[in-house]
Amino acid sequence: MFNGKLKAVTFSYDDGVTQDRRLIEIFNKYGLKGTFNINSEFLGTENTLTYGSKSVAHNKVSREEIKTLYDGHEVAVHTLTHPHLPALSEEEIIRQVEKDRQNLSELAGYEVIGMAYPGGGVNFDLRVADIIKNNTGVKYARTTVHTFDFELQKDLYVFNPTVHHNDTDRCMKLIDEFVALETETPKLLYIWGHSYEFDFADNWDFAEEMCRRLSGKRDVFYGTNRECLGF
């Protein structure tokens, strides 16, 4: 159960980019909550991402705005510098994760316990998951492997999201299915992505519509990853 309800919605957005400001305005408008996974050593830096002929800003939010910008949402680990964790030593995995967690806890003003594995593709393995579970203060870690369903999962260190928002047609179809769903067992809709992707696709209207369709349902709990997982 999610605060007495059988259905819950949560979002997860990576990299701590300045486009989070606009996304959080939309979340707040519709009463939704998200978890934002941040690389603490990159805070305040500026960069540009280019795919094909299009470029967008990939600037990171400042250290000073972490506490206020993400107020009401959740700050979580994304490692210090976004490395490919399976290629690292145990010692470096622990440093990348635990130091980031400590940095973010200090900036957010509460103990950070969540995480999203950095990078696309195969960005984790069971060795990495076990190292994090046994040597850090992280209590759950999100992968980039989609389930395309609403079932709950037992292994919180290999926690798979439902769908990426860039898969727009499937994402909207799953949203409509979830809203219409009548269930006797707990179900979770977990959407993830990067807020700068709305700039690339020029589809902030999709972000707005996604949130509008999900909002205001009496049978749905709206929470951060942490809240939906019972921490």
Rosetta blueprint (number, residue, H / E / L):
1 M L
2 F E
3 N L
4 G L
5 K E
6 L L
7 K E
8 A E
9 V E
10 T E
11 F E
12 S E
13 Y E
14 D E
15 D L
16 G L
17 V E
18 T L
19 Q L
20 D H
21 R H
22 R H
23 L H
24 I H
25 E H
26 I H
27 F H
28 N H
29 K H
30 Y H
31 G L
32 L L
33 K L
34 G E
35 T E
36 F E
37 N E
38 I E
39 N L
40 S H
41 E H
42 F H
43 L L
44 G L
45 T L
46 E L
47 N L
48 T E
49 L E
50 T E
51 Y E
52 G L
53 S L
54 K E
55 S E
56 V E
57 A E
58 H L
59 N L
60 K E
61 V L
62 S L
63 R H
64 E H
65 E H
66 I H
67 K H
68 T H
69 L H
70 Y L
71 D L
72 G L
73 H L
74 E E
75 V E
76 A E
77 V E
78 H L
79 T L
80 L L
81 T L
82 H L
83 P L
84 H L
85 L H
86 P H
87 A H
88 L L
89 S L
90 E H
91 E H
92 E H
93 I H
94 I H
95 R H
96 Q H
97 V H
98 E H
99 K H
100 D H
101 R H
102 Q H
103 N H
104 L H
105 S H
106 E H
107 L H
108 A H
109 G L
110 Y L
111 E L
112 V L
113 I L
114 G L
115 M E
116 A E
117 Y L
118 P L
119 G L
120 G L
121 G L
122 V L
123 N L
124 F L
125 D L
126 L H
127 R H
128 V H
129 A H
130 D H
131 I H
132 I H
133 K H
134 N H
135 N H
136 T L
137 G L
138 V L
139 K L
140 Y L
141 A L
142 R E
143 T L
144 T L
145 V L
146 H L
147 T L
148 F L
149 D L
150 F L
151 E L
152 L L
153 Q L
154 K L
155 D L
156 L L
157 Y L
158 V L
159 F E
160 N L
161 P L
162 T L
163 V E
164 H E
165 H L
166 N L
167 D L
168 T H
169 D H
170 R H
171 C H
172 M H
173 K H
174 L H
175 I H
176 D H
177 E H
178 F H
179 V H
180 A H
181 L L
182 E L
183 T L
184 E L
185 T L
186 P L
187 K E
188 L E
189 L E
190 Y E
191 I E
192 W E
193 G E
194 H L
195 S L
196 Y L
197 E H
198 F H
199 D H
200 F H
201 A H
202 D L
203 N L
204 W H
205 D H
206 F H
207 A H
208 E H
209 E H
210 M H
211 C H
212 R H
213 R H
214 L H
215 S L
216 G L
217 K L
218 R L
219 D L
220 V E
221 F E
222 Y E
223 G L
224 T L
225 N H
226 R H
227 E H
228 C H
229 L L
230 G L
231 F L
